[in-house]
Amino acid sequence: MENIPILEVKSLSKKFKDFQAVNNLSFTVNTGDVYGFLGPNGAGKSTTIRMILSLIYPSNGDVFLFGNSIKTHRASIMKKVGAIVERPDFYGSLSAKKNLEILSKMQMEEVSKNRISETLEWVGLLDRADSKVKTFSQGMKQRLGIAQALIHNPELIILDEPTNGLDPHGMKDIREMIISLNKDYNKTIFLSSHILSEVEILANRMIIINKGEKLVEGNVNEILLSGKQNLTVEVVDVNSALSIINGSEYQQNFKSIEKNKIFLSLQRNKVPELNKFLVQNNVDILSITPTRTLEEFFLSLT
Amino acid sequence: MKNIYILTKLEIFKLFAKGRSYIAFGAIAFLVFVIQVALLVDGKNFFEFQTQNLRDTFLFEGNLLNGYLTVYVILTALLIHIPFLIALVSGDLIAGETSAGTLRFILTRTASRLEIITAKFITCILYSTLLVIAMALLSLISGILLFGKGDLFVVRDTIYIFSENDVLWRLIASFGFSILGMSTVASLAFLFSSFTDNSVTPIILTMVIIIAFMILSSIDLSIFKLMKPFFFTTYMNNWRLLFEEPFNLYKLINSSFILVFHIALFFGISAYNFTKKDILS
């Protein structure tokens, strides 16, 4: 499929007094992407998202959505963009339905009551449509946040850490929604996260930023293959496995040992070879688990 | 304009969905009721006390403790304190949404920042207007029902007596002028609301400014007399001009323009700040 840019960030910078929050950041999101926007807390992700949505004005650079600058075409652009910026905050004393009605009217387009009900049903909140939002759990608020982003049927959905503060069940629900929005409804997703595994599961392309600057951008698999990751190899007989590893090329990848687990640092594309090597040397493997964190990945990049 | 109309309707809905918006109406209803009942019980003594120095010179006849007098008493007493109630709501209109985080969400919709702040400002002025109208209706209706009509006897630097037929329009015009005064207070709280992330600060700042201006205006020093024309509070109480003879129309219109200028100035600064500022909350 031809790559059609839907979001282009060009040389974007933001300085707050003496603090450079974002520095000369450029990247492109194409139509149909689930684009991971990855970085540790404080990397400048939310500042960048706020600049994309014109909540914050850039010190330098520009943001183009659907080929137009957000500076000059904000209203027409926002008709085609839905977003959650950080926490999903609503009018707590109003019902979920009323909140969606208000936000959809602020879109300056007629949104039918059916559309509101359909959206609430899609996020699994139809039975709580008339409940006051202040009675909602964090997970329900997050789902309502997705509903408000979808209510006007946008082409691009910007999600800023949508699984933050959720329990594993809530995280799973939100991730399934993101996959469905992309696969079933052809929405382009711009997903900010500080969890590498989340981006790995959901995104096809990604950018990693730190201290407001780009570290790497590209295809998720290619990026992840390029760096080393930590592996936990769980075996039946740790001593015999360790002696085999020590006498091989994998000796340089050895990091530590704990009970029946051997910790190695290895490039992702070398994992099948390691597996094969251990099996050929009669090592009984219980599991091989990648345990790379975002921080470790950063270290492998720098 | 259509956008602003839609947004204003939404703002009014949101405003009246909040409990705090009714505090001012409740307080006014309560105070009007208490003052009227107190005047009903002890009004005769109150009136005699007010006029005791004049009784040797004048003969008082007819229903002088009437509904119009009670409305005048209420106007004098409450218009000094209503700014507190107005600041409570106006100061929360932007800052409340900033601290609650809902501002982020509404600013990611199609509506522009200028349209949003204009709708909020219209709501702010409408609220002040409604509050003064509620006070006018409550005090006039209850006053006339409880005490009936009659001539209005006003003791200021001198004594003014207005015949029964000449009072109602003056009271209505006073409430009308008070709308301008209260809208100026609301605009000031709104201005502070556009600068801060919590709604307590604008309320406190507004009240500090009003109290400071009133205190400085009341001190009889030449430096404060020179400053007095520059305090908008100086003009807020000029509804009293309507209860003087001869009636100084020029001064009343001048005061009205000065208040309107302040309202426009406060809104202009609010709008400029709101459209230019980074939303960090």
Chai-1 contact restraints between the chains, C-beta under 6 A:
chainA,res_idxA,chainB,res_idxB,connection_type,confidence,min_distance_angstrom,max_distance_angstrom,comment,restraint_id
A,L53,B,T108,contact,1.0,0.0,6.0,A-B,restraint_1
A,L55,B,L107,contact,1.0,0.0,6.0,A-B,restraint_2
A,L55,B,I279,contact,1.0,0.0,6.0,A-B,restraint_3
A,I56,B,D278,contact,1.0,0.0,6.0,A-B,restraint_4
A,A75,B,T110,contact,1.0,0.0,6.0,A-B,restraint_5
A,M78,B,T110,contact,1.0,0.0,6.0,A-B,restraint_6
A,K79,B,T110,contact,1.0,0.0,6.0,A-B,restraint_7
A,A83,B,T108,contact,1.0,0.0,6.0,A-B,restraint_8
A,V85,B,R104,contact,1.0,0.0,6.0,A-B,restraint_9
A,R87,B,G101,contact,1.0,0.0,6.0,A-B,restraint_10
A,D89,B,A100,contact,1.0,0.0,6.0,A-B,restraint_11
A,D89,B,G101,contact,1.0,0.0,6.0,A-B,restraint_12
A,D89,B,T102,contact,1.0,0.0,6.0,A-B,restraint_13
A,S93,B,A17,contact,1.0,0.0,6.0,A-B,restraint_14
A,L94,B,A17,contact,1.0,0.0,6.0,A-B,restraint_15
A,I102,B,L10,contact,1.0,0.0,6.0,A-B,restraint_16
A,K105,B,I6,contact,1.0,0.0,6.0,A-B,restraint_17
A,K105,B,L10,contact,1.0,0.0,6.0,A-B,restraint_18
A,M106,B,I106,contact,1.0,0.0,6.0,A-B,restraint_19
A,M106,B,R109,contact,1.0,0.0,6.0,A-B,restraint_20
A,M106,B,A111,contact,1.0,0.0,6.0,A-B,restraint_21
A,Q107,B,R109,contact,1.0,0.0,6.0,A-B,restraint_22
A,Q107,B,T110,contact,1.0,0.0,6.0,A-B,restraint_23
A,M108,B,N3,contact,1.0,0.0,6.0,A-B,restraint_24
A,M108,B,T110,contact,1.0,0.0,6.0,A-B,restraint_25
